[in-house]
């Protein structure tokens, strides 16, 4: 009998990440509902709900509570993740939903607590009378205690995995699965293949910036397109084409200006635009035209000793 009870409790246990995800989904839903509601009054006078914003929000949250927790025993986020609330005070092995009193007190603690906090903040902000000084200090002290209690509860939740919020612990409601969870079947062959390709892709992303693509491309192309019938002037170009005559590096997009020297396209173009009387720094030839190097000569220059 004892092993059966342990098995039942283990299947009902909900992962911590699932409970936290449900809370985040609830917050996202509330923000979405509030934004959609305010857009309905976009054409009205600005600040229409400024004075009654806490009450309007409380009414919307009560509306959501009525059709989620009160009727389905689960929030919207929990319904998406196949989770619902259970009465943890019940000793029965079967599922026992939260009682009506627990649901009502849940609304009071969550919706009423947020409304009271926002309304008290507006009250203390708009009244600067001396009589409100002690009341404000008491309210801040109570809020601080609740925040501290929520922090302690969260630390206990991380250790035990039960009661994600302080309200759930005080009311005795915890999260369980709506339907039994099936054992997850993991395709290790598929996972290994994906990990292999992801690792290979990351290795290529790391390696590619270290490879001189231009030089490798020229090397491979020289094997496929051998130089045939090149003239003496072309051979001279190939010999001097190992480095740019301006920057001294391997020429990127090699061009010539009419002499036997080779230049990077950006080097010679920027120099020519800066100085219309630009001449070759090695032989003094004036620029007649900036022409790209012939394909066969460009490919052969890597093979010239």
Beta strands, then each sheet from edge to edge (+ up, - down):
strand 1: 83-87
strand 2: 173-177
strand 3: 254-256
strand 4: 263-264
strand 5: 291-292
sheet 1: 1+ 2-
sheet 2: 4+ 3- 5+
end
